[in-house]
Amino acid sequence: MANGFSLGSFSRPGRSVTAPPRAGWRSPHPPRYPSWGVSAQSEDRVPVSKRHRPPVVAVTGAASGVGRAFLSKVASSADFRRVVAIDAQRGDVTDVTWRVLDIRDPLLANRISDVDVLVHLAGDFSLDGDPAERRAYNLRAAQTVLTASAAARVRRVVLVTSAMVYGADADNPVPLPEDAPVAAEPDTGVVGDHLEIESLVRRSLRAHPGLEVVVLRPAALVGPEVDTVVTRHFEAPRLLVVKGCLPRWQFCHVDDLVSALELAALGHVNGVVAVGSEGWLEMEQVEEVSGVRRFELPAGLTFSTAQRLHRLGITPAPATDLHYVVYPWVVDCATLRAAGWKPAWTNEAALRELMTYREGKHAVVGRRLSGKDATLTAAGATVAVIGTAAIVRAARRKKKI
């Protein structure tokens, strides 16, 4: 799927100089991937919003998902002189200039020569596709966008990754500051894609010092068509928790991500920007709002079972992704707050909307169930991870056929 929200010849993220953490805070473990920001040269440049002429903005992945949502928001905005929509197929938003092409096409530079700001929202973040193909697509798309933007003298590029890059850990401070170390585990899952994309950005800043890049890191995203490890967690008949640590929940509604993207496109924020609703929900509040009770298991059993299931190909996400539904990764949206931005959605309202998307869907440890599998799982007393025993038996029977 080329418009959702695959390992090629790209290297792992490299090291770079980072901004010092907030005074008085210390990372619970050394960063694997340091934080980064805009290039030094870009700090003295005049923000796009202060130029006399409104900028021309281009949006990739404009036909669906977050790309379409952002395109619909800015299509009639007086803050932009013109809006260019880029996708492999033409979408249904009017009053914009459509340019149909594969975002990985090296000829992209020729199609954005008249663009001031490019908002890159094309990506494949499907849980059920082939991980290698997904990563190859995402990295090639991001690399092409960054290279083409520099060649076409686009002033600013805005990308979206995820606050998951900070990593989820029982010892994480709540909330995490934006300049906290990037400490997520590199793996074959979607989080690994985000880490690799941010590595591309760091290398691009070194290779093209005149290019401004803003990276938005949203909390757990909620909205139509959003399908992630987190949203599938709430499709389970019980909410898994591990003994000794209760998660804190923070969400980011697509509407709030869109408004943050608009600020970034206009030059009101720079560097790494966290996006999410204010504060967080404790587990008791989540149970009350969702109407779903928790199911507690020892951490060792939880992660070892999830690892075995993933190794057998039964669950789509690696075991490390399970950390994001049992440990905290709440972020402080200080940069947006300083720019005067306020989220329109509370965590409670976002969770209520998420629960409306749950109807008719059943998942265990990130694996979507249907029909007989869903009945077996819901009927079992060991509802969450232990309930996957039914899935294991079903998968083994299927392999024997």
C-alpha positions as CSV (number, residue, x, y, z in Angstrom):
1,M,0.0,0.0,0.0
2,A,1.7,3.1,-1.2
3,N,-0.3,5.7,0.8
4,G,-0.5,4.5,4.3
5,F,1.1,5.8,7.5
6,S,11.0,-2.2,3.0
7,L,15.9,-3.5,4.0
8,G,17.5,-2.0,0.9
9,S,21.1,-0.9,0.5
10,F,20.8,1.7,3.2
11,S,23.0,1.7,6.3
12,R,21.9,2.0,9.9
13,P,21.5,5.4,11.4
14,G,24.8,7.0,12.2
15,R,25.9,9.1,15.1
16,S,25.6,12.9,15.2
17,V,26.0,15.7,17.7
18,T,22.8,16.1,19.8
19,A,21.3,18.9,21.8
20,P,21.8,18.3,25.5
21,P,18.9,16.8,27.5
22,R,16.8,19.0,29.7
23,A,18.5,19.9,32.9
24,G,17.9,17.5,35.7
25,W,16.8,14.6,33.4
26,R,18.9,11.6,32.7
27,S,18.2,8.9,30.2
28,P,17.6,5.5,31.7
29,H,19.9,3.9,29.1
30,P,22.4,5.2,26.6
31,P,20.9,6.3,23.2
32,R,21.3,4.0,20.3
33,Y,20.4,6.8,17.9
34,P,21.0,10.4,19.1
35,S,18.5,13.1,18.6
36,W,19.1,15.7,16.0
37,G,17.8,19.0,14.7
38,V,17.9,21.4,11.8
39,S,21.2,22.4,10.4
40,A,23.1,25.3,11.9
41,Q,22.8,27.2,8.6
42,S,19.0,27.0,8.7
43,E,18.7,28.6,12.1
44,D,19.5,32.1,10.7
45,R,17.3,31.8,7.7
46,V,14.1,33.7,7.5
47,P,11.1,31.5,8.3
48,V,8.8,30.8,5.3
49,S,5.8,32.5,7.1
50,K,7.7,35.8,7.3
51,R,8.4,36.1,3.6
52,H,6.3,38.6,1.6
53,R,4.8,36.0,-0.7
54,P,2.9,33.0,0.6
55,P,4.8,29.8,-0.2
56,V,3.8,27.1,-2.7
57,V,3.4,23.8,-0.8
58,A,3.5,20.3,-2.2
59,V,2.0,17.2,-0.5
60,T,3.1,13.7,-1.2
61,G,0.7,10.8,-0.5
62,A,-2.1,13.3,-1.2
63,A,-4.8,10.9,-2.4
64,S,-5.5,9.1,0.9
65,G,-4.8,8.9,4.7
66,V,-3.0,11.7,6.5
67,G,-1.9,13.2,3.1
68,R,-5.5,13.7,2.0
69,A,-6.5,15.1,5.4
70,F,-3.7,17.7,5.2
71,L,-4.4,18.5,1.6
72,S,-8.1,19.1,2.3
73,K,-7.0,21.5,5.1
74,V,-4.6,23.6,3.1
75,A,-6.3,23.5,-0.3
76,S,-8.2,26.7,0.3
77,S,-5.8,28.3,2.8
78,A,-4.8,31.9,2.1
79,D,-1.4,31.1,3.8
80,F,-0.3,29.2,0.7
81,R,0.0,30.7,-2.7
82,R,-0.7,27.3,-4.4
83,V,-1.0,23.7,-3.3
84,V,0.5,20.9,-5.3
85,A,-0.8,17.3,-4.7
86,I,1.6,14.4,-5.6
87,D,0.5,10.8,-5.6
88,A,0.6,7.7,-7.8
89,Q,-3.1,8.2,-8.5
90,R,-5.3,11.3,-8.7
91,G,-7.3,12.0,-5.6
92,D,-10.7,13.7,-5.1
93,V,-9.6,17.0,-3.5
94,T,-10.2,20.0,-5.8
95,D,-8.7,23.4,-6.1
96,V,-5.2,22.0,-6.1
97,T,-2.6,21.1,-8.8
98,W,-2.4,17.3,-9.2
99,R,0.8,15.7,-10.4
100,V,0.5,12.0,-10.8
101,L,3.8,10.1,-10.3
102,D,5.5,7.5,-8.2
103,I,7.2,9.3,-5.3
104,R,10.3,7.2,-5.8
105,D,10.8,8.5,-9.4
106,P,14.1,10.4,-9.7
107,L,12.3,12.8,-12.0
108,L,10.5,14.1,-8.9
109,A,13.0,17.1,-8.8
110,N,11.6,18.3,-12.2
111,R,8.1,18.2,-10.9
112,I,8.8,20.3,-7.7
113,S,11.0,23.0,-9.2
114,D,8.3,25.6,-8.4
115,V,7.7,24.4,-4.8
116,D,8.9,26.2,-1.7
117,V,7.8,23.6,0.9
118,L,7.3,19.9,0.5
119,V,5.3,17.9,3.1
120,H,6.1,14.2,2.7
121,L,3.2,12.0,3.8
122,A,3.6,9.1,1.3
123,G,4.5,5.8,3.0
124,D,3.6,2.2,3.6
125,F,3.2,1.4,7.2
126,S,0.9,-1.6,6.9
127,L,1.4,-4.2,9.6
128,D,0.4,-7.1,7.4
129,G,2.6,-6.6,4.3
130,D,6.1,-8.0,3.7
131,P,8.5,-6.1,6.1
132,A,11.4,-6.0,3.6
133,E,9.2,-4.6,0.8
134,R,7.6,-2.1,3.1
135,R,11.0,-0.8,4.3
136,A,12.5,-0.6,0.8
137,Y,9.5,1.5,-0.3
138,N,9.6,3.8,2.7
139,L,13.4,4.4,2.6
140,R,13.5,4.9,-1.2
141,A,10.6,7.4,-1.0
142,A,12.2,9.4,1.8
143,Q,15.6,9.4,0.1
144,T,14.1,10.5,-3.2
145,V,12.1,13.3,-1.5
146,L,15.1,14.7,0.3
147,T,17.5,14.4,-2.7
148,A,15.0,15.9,-5.1
149,S,14.1,18.7,-2.8
150,A,17.7,19.7,-2.4
151,A,18.2,19.5,-6.2
152,A,15.1,21.6,-6.9
153,R,16.0,24.2,-4.2
154,V,13.0,23.5,-2.1
155,R,13.5,25.5,1.0
156,R,11.8,23.2,3.6
157,V,10.8,19.6,3.9
158,V,8.4,18.3,6.5
159,L,8.3,14.6,7.4
160,V,6.3,12.5,9.9
161,T,7.8,9.6,11.8
162,S,6.6,8.7,15.3
163,A,7.3,9.3,19.0
164,M,7.9,5.6,19.1
165,V,11.5,6.3,18.2
166,Y,12.1,7.4,21.8
167,G,11.5,3.8,22.8
168,A,9.0,2.5,25.4
169,D,10.5,1.6,28.7
170,A,9.3,1.1,32.3
171,D,11.8,3.7,33.5
172,N,10.9,6.4,30.9
173,P,10.2,9.8,32.5
174,V,6.6,10.9,32.0
175,P,6.5,13.0,29.9
176,L,9.7,12.5,27.7
177,P,11.3,15.8,26.6
178,E,11.6,16.3,22.8
179,D,15.3,16.2,23.0
180,A,15.4,12.9,24.8
181,P,17.6,10.3,23.3
182,V,16.3,8.2,20.4
183,A,16.5,4.7,22.1
184,A,14.1,2.5,20.3
185,E,15.2,-1.0,19.3
186,P,16.1,-1.2,15.5
187,D,14.0,-4.1,14.2
188,T,12.0,-5.3,11.2
189,G,8.9,-3.5,12.4
190,V,7.4,-0.1,11.6
191,V,9.5,1.5,14.3
192,G,12.7,0.3,12.5
193,D,11.4,2.1,9.4
194,H,11.0,5.3,11.3
195,L,14.5,5.0,12.7
196,E,16.0,4.5,9.3
197,I,14.0,7.4,7.8
198,E,15.4,9.7,10.5
199,S,18.9,8.5,9.8
200,L,18.3,9.5,6.1
201,V,17.3,13.0,7.4
202,R,20.5,13.3,9.4
203,R,22.6,12.4,6.5
204,S,20.7,14.7,4.2
205,L,21.3,17.6,6.6
206,R,25.0,17.0,6.4
207,A,25.0,16.6,2.6
208,H,22.6,19.5,1.9
209,P,23.2,22.1,4.6
210,G,20.9,24.7,2.9
211,L,17.9,22.4,3.2
212,E,15.6,22.9,6.2
213,V,14.0,19.7,7.5
214,V,11.3,19.4,10.2
215,V,10.4,16.0,11.6
216,L,7.1,15.6,13.4
217,R,6.9,12.7,15.9
218,P,3.2,12.1,16.8
219,A,2.1,10.0,19.8
220,A,-0.2,7.0,19.2
221,L,-2.2,8.1,16.1
222,V,-6.0,8.0,16.0
223,G,-8.2,8.6,13.1
224,P,-10.0,7.0,10.1
225,E,-7.9,4.4,8.3
226,V,-5.2,4.4,11.0
227,D,-4.1,0.8,11.7
228,T,-1.2,0.3,14.1
229,V,0.0,-1.9,16.9
230,V,-1.6,0.5,19.3
231,T,-5.0,0.6,17.6
232,R,-5.1,-3.2,17.3
233,H,-4.3,-3.4,21.0
234,F,-7.7,-1.9,21.7
235,E,-9.4,-4.5,19.4
236,A,-8.5,-7.2,21.9
237,P,-11.1,-8.5,24.4
238,R,-8.8,-7.5,27.2
239,L,-6.1,-4.9,27.5
240,L,-2.7,-6.5,28.2
241,V,-0.5,-5.1,31.0
242,V,2.6,-6.5,32.5
243,K,3.1,-7.0,36.2
244,G,4.8,-4.2,38.0
245,C,4.3,-1.5,35.4
246,L,1.1,0.2,34.2
247,P,1.2,2.1,30.9
248,R,0.3,5.8,30.5
249,W,-1.6,6.5,27.4
250,Q,-1.2,9.5,25.1
251,F,-2.9,9.9,21.7
252,C,-2.6,12.1,18.7
253,H,-5.7,12.6,16.6
254,V,-5.1,13.1,12.9
255,D,-6.8,16.5,13.1
256,D,-4.1,17.7,15.5
257,L,-1.3,16.2,13.4
258,V,-2.7,18.1,10.4
259,S,-2.7,21.4,12.3
260,A,0.8,20.8,13.5
261,L,1.9,20.0,9.9
262,E,0.5,23.3,8.8
263,L,2.6,25.2,11.4
264,A,5.7,23.3,10.3
265,A,5.0,24.0,6.6
266,L,4.7,27.7,7.4
267,G,8.0,27.8,9.3
268,H,6.6,28.3,12.8
269,V,8.4,25.3,14.2
270,N,11.8,23.7,13.4
271,G,13.8,20.5,14.0
272,V,12.2,17.7,16.0
273,V,8.6,18.3,17.0
274,A,6.5,16.0,19.2
275,V,2.7,16.1,18.7
276,G,0.0,14.8,20.9
277,S,-2.9,15.6,23.2
278,E,-2.1,17.3,26.5
279,G,-1.1,15.0,29.4
280,W,-1.9,11.3,29.5
281,L,-4.4,8.8,30.8
282,E,-3.7,6.3,33.6
283,M,-4.7,2.7,33.1
284,E,-7.8,3.1,35.3
285,Q,-9.0,6.0,33.1
286,V,-8.4,3.9,30.0
287,E,-10.5,1.1,31.4
288,E,-13.3,3.5,32.3
289,V,-13.4,5.2,28.9
290,S,-12.9,2.1,26.8
291,G,-15.1,-0.2,28.8
292,V,-12.4,-2.9,28.4
293,R,-10.7,-4.5,31.4
294,R,-7.0,-5.3,31.8
295,F,-5.4,-8.7,31.8
296,E,-2.1,-8.9,33.7
297,L,0.8,-11.2,32.9
298,P,4.5,-11.4,33.9
299,A,6.8,-9.5,31.5
300,G,9.0,-12.5,30.8
301,L,6.0,-14.7,29.7
302,T,4.5,-11.8,27.7
303,F,7.5,-11.0,25.6
304,S,8.8,-14.6,25.2
305,T,5.4,-15.7,23.9
306,A,5.2,-12.7,21.6
307,Q,8.6,-13.4,20.2
308,R,7.8,-17.1,19.5
309,L,4.5,-16.1,17.8
310,H,6.3,-13.6,15.6
311,R,9.1,-16.1,14.7
312,L,6.4,-18.5,13.6
313,G,4.9,-15.8,11.4
314,I,1.6,-15.8,13.4
315,T,1.8,-12.2,14.6
316,P,2.8,-9.3,12.2
317,A,4.9,-7.2,14.6
318,P,8.1,-8.1,16.4
319,A,8.0,-8.6,20.1
320,T,9.7,-5.3,20.7
321,D,6.5,-3.5,19.4
322,L,4.6,-4.9,22.3
323,H,6.6,-2.5,24.6
324,Y,4.5,0.3,23.2
325,V,1.3,-1.0,24.7
326,V,2.7,-1.9,28.1
327,Y,5.3,0.7,28.9
328,P,5.0,4.6,28.8
329,W,6.3,6.8,25.9
330,V,4.4,10.0,26.6
331,V,5.9,13.1,25.0
332,D,6.0,16.8,26.0
333,C,4.9,18.9,23.0
334,A,7.0,21.9,24.1
335,T,7.9,23.3,20.7
336,L,4.3,23.4,19.5
337,R,3.1,24.8,22.8
338,A,5.7,27.6,22.5
339,A,4.4,28.4,19.0
340,G,0.9,28.9,20.4
341,W,-0.5,25.5,19.2
342,K,-3.1,23.7,21.3
343,P,-4.5,20.2,20.5
344,A,-8.2,20.2,19.6
345,W,-8.6,16.6,20.9
346,T,-8.2,15.4,24.5
347,N,-6.8,12.0,25.2
348,E,-10.2,10.9,26.5
349,A,-12.0,12.1,23.3
350,A,-9.4,10.5,21.0
351,L,-9.7,7.1,22.9
352,R,-13.5,7.3,22.6
353,E,-13.2,7.8,18.8
354,L,-10.7,4.9,18.6
355,M,-13.2,2.6,20.3
356,T,-15.7,3.4,17.6
357,Y,-13.4,2.0,15.0
358,R,-13.1,-1.2,17.1
359,E,-16.5,-2.6,16.3
360,G,-16.4,-5.8,14.3
361,K,-12.7,-6.1,14.7
362,H,-10.8,-8.6,16.9
363,A,-7.0,-8.8,17.5
364,V,-4.6,-10.5,19.8
365,V,-0.9,-9.4,20.1
366,G,-1.4,-7.3,16.9
367,R,-2.8,-10.2,14.8
368,R,-6.2,-9.5,13.3
369,L,-8.7,-12.4,13.9
370,S,-11.9,-13.2,12.1
371,G,-14.6,-15.8,12.3
372,K,-13.8,-19.0,14.2
373,D,-10.4,-17.7,15.5
374,A,-12.1,-14.6,17.1
375,T,-14.7,-16.9,18.7
376,L,-12.1,-19.2,20.1
377,T,-10.0,-16.4,21.5
378,A,-12.8,-14.5,23.1
379,A,-14.2,-17.6,24.7
380,G,-10.9,-18.5,26.3
381,A,-10.1,-17.6,29.9
382,T,-6.6,-16.6,29.0
383,V,-7.7,-13.8,26.8
384,A,-4.6,-11.8,25.8
385,V,-1.3,-13.4,25.2
386,I,-2.2,-16.8,26.5
387,G,-5.2,-16.8,24.3
388,T,-2.9,-17.0,21.3
389,A,-2.5,-20.7,22.0
390,A,-5.7,-21.2,19.9
391,I,-4.0,-19.3,17.1
392,V,-0.9,-21.4,17.4
393,R,-2.9,-24.6,17.2
394,A,-4.9,-23.3,14.2
395,A,-1.7,-22.3,12.4
396,R,-0.1,-25.7,13.0
397,R,-3.2,-27.5,11.7
398,K,-3.2,-25.2,8.6
399,K,0.5,-26.1,7.8
400,K,-0.3,-29.8,8.0
401,I,-3.0,-29.5,5.4
